[in-house]
Amino acid sequence: MTVDTARFATRAVHAARSRETAAARATPIYLTAGFEFDDFDHAADHFSTGTGFGYTRTGNPTVRAVERQLASLESGADAVLVASGQAAVSTALLSVVGAGDHIVSSTHIYEGTRGLFLDNLARLDIETTFVEDIADPDAWRAAIRPNTRALFAESLANARNDVLDVAAVSAIADEVAVPLIVDNTLATPSLLRPIEHGAAVVVHSASKFLAGHGSVLGGVIVDDGRFDAERAGHNAPHLVLPGRGGAPSVFSRHGGRARIAYARESVAPRFGASPSPLNAFLIGQGAETLSLRVERQSRNALEIARWLESQDAVESVDYAGLPSHPHHETAVRYLEGGFGSIFTFTLRGGLPAARRFVEDVRVFTHMTHIGDVRSLVLHPGTTSHAQRTDAERAVLGVGPGTLRLSIGIEDVTDLIADLSRVLESVRETVA
Ligand SMILES: *Cc1c(COP(=O)(O)O)cnc(C)c1O
């Protein structure tokens, strides 16, 4: 019996089967849970070596294509795509640290990452020390302990737009043979590639600029592929010692790519935050136009930051592209072709002014997201940073009148007109 002569219910699920290959120029979307094995040995071989594709949680051709694309854009050796930026951060860290280990992190990080350190990793007996002045190499050195297994920072931070001296902090990580993991979400590889400056691992919320259109979530871990067992093996026993049942070590099978291989084999698929192939496709398609969007967004942002700085109603603008920013020189040294498009500014009128602002915008959208083609605004003090104390918010540059902008690709004249109209009504409110 063939499928053609089978009964209705059988034909419904089997007749549509296709094994045709075609040279699609766009990345095909392999929206399938699993892949048929050629024969008995193929299945056994896949399970023993992990090569090829068996089940989408452990590998999928669409996902793989996007991993290669993003590894290339970040000048890395390999990448693992996951379901969200949070999954990227947790996968990267759990590929490096275990119970009893210690992390040194910049304090200027995404609130979700901070929660991961303080609530979740702490419960696994992984402690984190936070560095406030990330520009001070001694502050990083002083926080390092014998059990430190990773340094963590954002290349370009929200809210205060602190810029990481990637080479300096990479060198400190290298002194103690641990990886510097850089969250490069805000800078994007279009402006800065941390691996070129010595970082070992880069993570992204691909939900932001990489996908770019505010439609999907995703995350990626990119590795430099330069794990050195001789220098760093004592800090990574899980990579250099034999595996369960005496299996060959990850390092003996993958060499310099041991860390990312471990993330792919033993962390991402076990904790299970696998990306949908459809979302992977949208991230890959988004990344194709990354440089065009970031160029326009950065240009718009600089123009808007300058304009805001000249307004009476505005107390301060924290944008790394402005000469008034304390990290402007570092930004000039590291960022190529723009200063990004996410920054905060503070209204003189405090909370009432901020409330009026977010309720009056028309071209801007009031929502919690960044890196979208559309311009967005959020009041961090009562949303993302609401759980912080006043003293902590002050360190982070978040006051009652502070607003975060994520600038899109619209015509900048329309954006400034929107802001101008809103500032006029803010003046009336607080006058
Ligand atoms: C949004 C964001 C994350 C978390 O990413 P999700 O995709 O929302 O899980 C991590 N780091 C930074 C800097 C972010 O902006």
The ligand as a Tripos MOL2 file, in Angstrom:
@<TRIPOS>MOLECULE
LIG
   15    15     1     0     0
SMALL
NO_CHARGES

@<TRIPOS>ATOM
      1 C1         15.5050   43.2790   26.8000 C.3       1 LIG1
      2 C2         16.8590   43.0220   27.3000 C.ar      1 LIG1
      3 C3         17.2060   41.7650   27.8380 C.ar      1 LIG1
      4 C4         16.2000   40.6570   27.9700 C.3       1 LIG1
      5 O1         15.7880   40.2500   26.7010 O.3       1 LIG1
      6 P1         14.3640   39.5600   26.4010 P.3       1 LIG1
      7 O2         14.4520   39.2700   24.9550 O.co2     1 LIG1
      8 O3         13.3120   40.5650   26.7670 O.co2     1 LIG1
      9 O4         14.2950   38.3480   27.2440 O.co2     1 LIG1
     10 C5         18.5070   41.5770   28.2680 C.ar      1 LIG1
     11 N1         19.4220   42.5640   28.1920 N.ar      1 LIG1
     12 C6         19.1190   43.7900   27.6990 C.ar      1 LIG1
     13 C7         20.1660   44.8370   27.6460 C.3       1 LIG1
     14 C8         17.8420   44.0480   27.2370 C.ar      1 LIG1
     15 O5         17.5250   45.2650   26.7570 O.3       1 LIG1
@<TRIPOS>BOND
     1     1     2 1
     2     2     3 ar
     3     2    14 ar
     4     3     4 1
     5     3    10 ar
     6     4     5 1
     7     5     6 1
     8     6     7 2
     9     6     8 1
    10     6     9 1
    11    10    11 ar
    12    11    12 ar
    13    12    13 1
    14    12    14 ar
    15    14    15 1
@<TRIPOS>SUBSTRUCTURE
     1 LIG1         1 GROUP 0 **** ****
